[in-house]
Amino acid sequence: MAEKYVPNADLILLVGRADDLSFLNLDALTLPRIQDWRIIPQRFRIVTTYSFTPDSQRKQVDARDGPLTADGFRRRLRQQIETFGRPLPEDEVPSNLLFPLEFGDSWTSQAARQDGFYERINPIVAELKQQLHRDIEESATEIGRIRSAVQVHVIADNVKKARLVQLDAALSCERERLEALEDEQARVARRLEMAEKALAGLAHLSKLEAEVPAGIERDCQTLAESAKACGAKLRGEIETNRNSFIDKISTYSSALLSVSMDYRPELIFGDKDNFWTNISPAEEPNRDELRDVIQREFETTRKKLSGYFLEEYYPNVSRDFAIDKALLDWDMTAAANAARKWLAAHWKTRAAERLERKKKEQKLAKSRATLARGDLDEVTRRCAAQQDLLAGKEQERQAFSDRMDRERETGGDFRAYLDEAYLLALRARMREGREAAAPSESLLMLLSAAQLGEERKNILIGQ
């Protein structure tokens, strides 16, 4: 109904309660053309009911000194409308378009109270009602209606200009929201990418659980075999005296300890994923503990050597040299195996600790990836919804602009038609005046032409 009747209405009355002016809130007005009341206020009248009867209004009236006027109550109504946060200047909406009124039983009951309030206010109410009646009567005349039709293109221009400012501001806000969502979407996508990259780097974790300990075991076995070969060489260099045995034990022990302490899994195992990068001091093997492990394997031989009274061996007389050399061979092999076991156990323990940390990292990465994936789905959904909203508002803006252009074109066509009809009528009357048989008839035609010009001027007031 609003779409059908409001565009062609002689006058539009916006009526609501004075204690609830939400009907004037531009954000709440959704009926077509109604929200234009600030842009083309001449087509509207703001009428409030219950403008004086509520207790709060009565108290304000009773608190006033001096005469009460319609202009004073109109100013108060303007102030109340401005509480919506938007100024309502006089040049935008003149005061003579505001009508604080009272109707019906509520106002009649005020007269029955006989407390003087009705008598003070009713003359103002009656005055405002009379003004409203005159506005309605004047707007409903033929001249008024034709003038409204002629002003359509002006109204369309004013409405378009004002509304496009609002629509463009709203579009700008929606575009900023979309940009913010797209930025958020990019951030979440990067977060998901980082989480998935971390997961990809840990995808071989189950393989490492098997390969790392096996690699350590192989490395330590290689060290042990190398130590045994060194021991065989040293045994071949032993001389037939006790000090030579003690020297070879010391040399072998030092060499085995050194090569064992120098070993790092990454140096031999060479994990391509840098499993062993940044070995901390706390992960290093304990030198004293490993030395004790090696030295324990030579305790029996050392005790035996310390029990000899003679420094030299006499292989031709005794088999002690051959026996001690065989014993040394046994001790060197045992020391290499002991060092291998201790070193392998140490680095396997460190590997297990690292694997456990990797598992925690993997679990955390999975959690982050799952969370980021969910966040990305959510922000993508909101981004798509915002894109749809923006597209809808852009279509709404374009449709509004097109509609205003059509109305402006229609109004322009009507004015052109009106001017053409005026010129035809004016020429006809001027011709009739020149061709009149009597001077009186000629004068009447000329006066009629002058009156036609005045009517045209009245219609096009403000054009």
Secondary structure, DSSP 8 states (H G I E B T S, - for coil): -HHHHGGG-S-EEEEEETT-GGGG-TTT--STTGGGTTTSGGGEEEEEESSS-SHHHHHHHHT--S---HHHHHHHHHHHHGGGSS---TTTS-GGGEEE---HHHHHHHHHH-SSHHHHHHHHHHHHHHHHHHHHHHHTSHHHHHHHHHTHHHHHHHHHHHHHHHHHHHHHHHHHHHHHHHHHHHHHHHHHHHHHHHHHHTTTHHHHHHHHHHHHHHHHHHHHHHHHHHHHHHHHT--SBHHHHHHHHHHHHHHHHHHHHH--HHHHH--TT-TT-S--GGGS--HHHHHHHHHHTTHHHHHHHHT-S-SB--TTT-SHHHHHHHHHHHHHHHHHHHHHHHHHHHHHHHHHHHHHHHHHHHHHHHHHHHHHHHHHHHHHHHHHHHHHHHHHHHHHHHHHHHHHHHHHHHHHHHHHHHHHHHHHHHHHHHHHHHH-SSHHHHHHHHHHHHHHHHHHHHHTTT-
